[in-house]
């Protein structure tokens, strides 16, 4: 999931693959970027759901995939839905 407020303010969260192992990862940019990741080997081969929620205002958000060091990456998004906010969260 990629949520962008501006070129200097954005968040990217999702699954990254490092040496074949899935990792949950996030990048938060507020002028400068901070990156974190943690391996989740039990996610190998699983379908992963990445929910996103926003309260108030408008943002640009959507699914995002990339392979910065090699060609030939194939990624499947089996769903992309926009639904009402979960009122229990806001």
C-alpha positions, -999 to 999 in steps of 0.1 A, spaced: 0 0 0 13 34 -9 -2 66 6 11 99 -8 4 133 6 33 150 -14 67 142 -28 82 148 7 54 131 28 43 95 21 40 60 36 46 27 19 38 -5 38 36 -41 26 54 -73 20 90 -73 8 110 -104 -3 146 -106 8 166 -137 -3 132 -154 -9 118 -147 26 87 -125 29 91 -95 53 66 -70 65 81 -36 58 73 1 60 88 33 48 77 66 64 88 98 47 84 132 64 112 151 46 135 122 53 127 85 51 128 58 79 126 22 68 119 -9 89 114 -46 80 109 -79 99 110 -114 84 77 -134 84 86 -168 70 51 -183 77 37 -159 50 56 -178 23 30 -187 -4 2 -171 15 -23 -144 4 -16 -113 25 -42 -86 33 -30 -51 38 -58 -29 52 -56 9 52 -78 34 69 -80 72 68 -102 96 87 -109 130 72 -94 146 41 -84 130 8 -52 111 -1 -38 93 -31 -36 56 -23 -33 23 -42 -15 -10 -47 22 -7 -55 49 -32 -67 85 -28 -78 118 -46 -83 145 -20 -80 174 -43 -89 162 -67 -115 137 -71 -144 110 -98 -146 91 -93 -114 56 -107 -115 31 -96 -88 -6 -105 -84 -31 -83 -67 -61 -105 -63 -83 -78 -48 -84 -40 -45 -114 -26 -28 -125 8 -15 -151 5 13 -165 26 41 -142 33 70 -143 9 99 -161 31 125 -146 11 153 -111 25 144 -121 62 142 
